[in-house]
Amino acid sequence: MSLEMIESFRQIEALRKQMLETAATRSMTDREVVEISQRLDEALNHHYRLLAHQKKRAS
């Protein structure tokens, strides 16, 4: 696993934790929770693009 993949995974986990902690004290529709969720979506999309690129290179 590349360093970029590891960092991507760490970012996903940090955002997931931040979103859950924020949502515990606010509504799931709170603007801050939604913004964190959107950043998490972007991080997940980036991670999946890295995976796809890695699989292409391995073929």
C-alpha positions as CSV (number, residue, x, y, z in Angstrom):
1,M,0.0,0.0,0.0
2,S,1.4,3.4,-1.0
3,L,2.0,6.2,1.4
4,E,-0.7,8.2,-0.4
5,M,-3.2,5.4,0.2
6,I,-2.3,5.3,3.9
7,E,-2.7,9.0,4.2
8,S,-6.0,8.9,2.4
9,F,-7.3,6.2,4.7
10,R,-6.2,8.2,7.8
11,Q,-8.0,11.3,6.4
12,I,-11.2,9.2,5.9
13,E,-11.0,7.9,9.4
14,A,-10.4,11.3,10.9
15,L,-13.3,12.9,9.0
16,R,-15.6,10.0,9.9
17,K,-14.7,10.4,13.6
18,Q,-15.2,14.2,13.5
19,M,-18.5,13.8,11.7
20,L,-19.8,11.3,14.3
21,E,-18.6,13.4,17.3
22,T,-20.2,16.6,15.8
23,A,-23.4,14.8,15.0
24,A,-23.7,13.5,18.6
25,T,-24.3,17.0,19.8
26,R,-26.0,18.5,16.8
27,S,-28.6,17.5,14.2
28,M,-27.5,15.4,11.2
29,T,-28.8,18.2,9.1
30,D,-26.7,20.8,10.9
31,R,-24.6,22.8,8.5
32,E,-21.3,21.8,10.1
33,V,-22.2,18.1,10.1
34,V,-23.2,18.4,6.4
35,E,-20.0,20.1,5.5
36,I,-17.9,17.4,7.2
37,S,-20.0,14.8,5.5
38,Q,-19.3,16.4,2.1
39,R,-15.5,16.5,2.9
40,L,-15.7,12.8,3.8
41,D,-17.5,12.1,0.5
42,E,-14.7,13.9,-1.4
43,A,-12.0,11.9,0.6
44,L,-13.8,8.6,-0.2
45,N,-14.0,9.4,-3.9
46,H,-10.3,10.3,-3.9
47,H,-9.5,7.1,-2.2
48,Y,-11.5,5.0,-4.7
49,R,-9.8,6.8,-7.6
50,L,-6.4,5.9,-6.0
51,L,-7.5,2.3,-5.7
52,A,-8.6,2.1,-9.3
53,H,-5.4,3.7,-10.5
54,Q,-3.4,1.2,-8.4
55,K,-5.3,-1.7,-9.8
56,K,-4.7,-0.4,-13.4
57,R,-1.0,-0.2,-12.7
58,A,-0.9,-3.7,-11.3
59,S,-2.6,-5.2,-14.4
